[in-house]
Amino acid sequence: MSVDSTFRLNPRRRRHPARSAAVFLCFAVVAMSPPRARAASAPREMVVAESAPAAQAGLAMLKQGGNAVDAAAAVSLVLGVTNAGSCGIGGGGFMLIYWAKTHQLYALDYRETAPGAARADMYMRNGKPDEDLARTGALAIAVPGEVAGLDAALTRFGTMKFAQVAAPAIKLARDGFALNPHLAKEIAFVAPMIQADPAFRSVYFTTDGHPEPAGAMIYNRNLAATLTALGDHPAANFYHGTIAAQLAGFVKAHGGILTAADLAGYRPLWRDPIHLPYAGYEVYTMPPPSSGGVVLEILGMMATGQVAGLGVDSPPYLARLIEMMREGFIDRAQYADPAFVNVPVAALLSPAHLAQARDRALHHMAAPPGAAAHDHGTSNFAVADRYGNVVDVTTTVNTIFGAKLAVPALGVVLNDEMDDFGVAPGVPNAFKLAGEKNNEVAPGKRPLSSMSPLIALKHGRPALVAGGAGGPTIISGVTQIALDVLAFHLGPAAALNLPRIHDQADPDMVFVEASMPPQTIDQLRAMGYRLKLVPELGAVNAITIEAGELSGAFDLRKGGGAAGD
Ligand code: DON
């Protein structure tokens, strides 16, 4: 057995600044055996998404002459119907665009914001944090950004009107769609929390109150009517007038603080993407309040020299990756909404910092985690069009069915994105990310996100488009796929098929997919790593682009579709 002694315990190890209880979420709903990805290739255009109807809707837009941004809007809206536990117009997201005409990257932030009445201590009760309030119920709801984001993207880059891109979603919501196994499992999982609610009950439960099984036809006619009512002026119609009043009235009736004025004040933001050279590519991602910088930092630490001569699935490579991942997650504590906190992205990505971070060896033993819980909200997809534009979107309502509240008359599921803030210093959120002062609640502030859409350019043209779902495993998953493709030259399906690892520094534990070969697991243990085997870690989608050939793959850990032409 060969083990790499570089990764033995090091007394200079750096601790995570805020410790949390060692309870951890397993991001899996179902264990699946390999293969874990399904792929497609096409010469001109490609869509990969966590739902086959969504990928088809995107391709339909491209075939109707639309571009990648038109397709992205259509895919987002369909995902909000077919994957409503993960995302929808009651949530928000990030869109990263490469625009061929300008050879530029654009980052659109339509993350939810804290309502105007939100306060840093809003989840304290009798002097103690009650983090459940940030996760379930009306106080968990942040101002949705999805509709404003799609409107802004279409207005700037689209060629189609909103009603045209919304047509596939409206049809599916109105005329029905077959419940996919992933959403069926999510419904069953959260059934005790949502089955009494009339809005969920009427859509996702049988008349005698059981969760609908996979394959059952699902209708959300109220959502179809809401999407129709958005017309060709979606932001104006969602954030003002009847829909806004209904939404705010519902939140108020349920004890929340989000108001019609909060909705009227919501604005998506165009931000400058951040980037780093890696292995002959220029890798772009979302700036704060995304954790894209953490992906870049881990990549930067894993500079080509660090991987040279190591096998993509070899224990020495994985050990190195664990160490770098942990460093990146420790620095994630410095990330938050840049309008409220100075995030030193340039310093964190500087060669000096990367070298220093790389030099730290960190691994250490820890108490085993407690009971695992399930979670799997969020959806990622990627689009490449025939004009050379590419888009990656990650969109979410946070945990499964967000705040577990839906507005009955609107058919809209409301997010629980407030849980992405630190409820109190050191208090872990649903993904066991410890609360940091940087990321405390403030009115109008955007919670720190792990969503990290990524586009890598080679000679100025997109070569890889990727992103993922699964809370902090987005960061580790996207990083691993980027390494697999950019450093090891694997195709997207081969990359997605590899078992993944995850180390977020806190809890002190390396999470390893159970499909990892037993001898690799033994060797990592022999190096001193405390491993926790989990069925699966998040879901990633990716498209690679070479001259005349687009290869797309979606992750069977969650299911989906790849459609190309
Ligand atoms: O923005 C974030 O980081 C979280 N709201 C993402 C949640 C997520 O991926 C849920 N999946 N397990």
Residues whose N, C-alpha, C, O or C-beta is under 5 A from the ligand:
A	BS01	DON	D375 H376 G377 T378 T396 N398 D420 L448 S449 S450 M451 A469 G470 G471
